[in-house]
Amino acid sequence: MKVFSGSSNRPLAEKVAKKLNLELSPLEIHSFPDGEKRIRVEERVVDEDCVVVQSTATPADSNYMELFFIVDALKRSGSKSITVVIPYLGYQRQDHIFRDGEAVSLQVVIEALEKIGASKIITFDLHSIKIPEFFKIPIVHLSALEMFGLKIKELAGEGVLVSPDMGGIRRIKILSEQTKMPFATIVKDRDLATGKVESGKLEGEVKQTAFIVDDMISTGETLVKAAQLLLSKGANKVYAFATHPVFSIKNTQNLYNSPIEKIFVTDTINIPQEKKGEKLEILSVSGEIAKSL
Ligand code: R5P
């Protein structure tokens, strides 16, 4: 087996390779002055099972293009199979038509990957349980929830798990079963055109420590608003867990200045140094990926 890394999350790819007792195989990723990329496989891959690790987070378009070219280069170089590890699957929130006239962006990138020659996909905590149905090639859908459950148990013997929106109920029920902890839900309102989080209403009671669990942090608005609501309803402390640190805002201080005690995320996305903060703890998914290869 040979493991290759795109440029979006090399630290994770290195950890995965290390867990498999391998070195990353060399890949030339050249950027031209106009931003176009040229990819070249620098090692013989004929009849080899190849793995590519690439998160398609910000900048999603450029990370996807790079991934397409890596898969194409491996295919043309004679590889036997190409397992594509996309720890964070970009465009997953555009998985259906919300308003007439919209594109289903996720379907487009999936079809491209399949057409180019990906044999199998490995990914984490998809936004919707229906997404695997979009793929015609095998997909392994892994989750950080078990890791989060262990961390929650380590932090507190008791408390309440909270889903910050109705879309996260399935996730919170799985975690509740694992940890034997009760759960509550927030009914979140989002403006469909702007995406802004507008208001929230708590369903259930949270008088102890609250553990908000979400799939991703993008602007951080969902978490900050949920934490404020929970504290106003009687929670004594709020911790936050989210698999994907999308961190789409330039300045993450809002998140770190919020009343949230600590924010746990994973390394499905490589976080630039300037977006890290003392409240942030990063758990690695490399072990889960290595096990599934
Ligand atoms: C939404 O449905 C997701 O599960 C997350 O809650 C959301 O994407 C987080 O976005 P933001 O951090 O911008 O509020």
Residues whose N, C-alpha, C, O or C-beta is under 5 A from the ligand:
A	BS01	R5P	G167 D214 D215 M216 I217 S218 T219 G220 E221 T222 L223
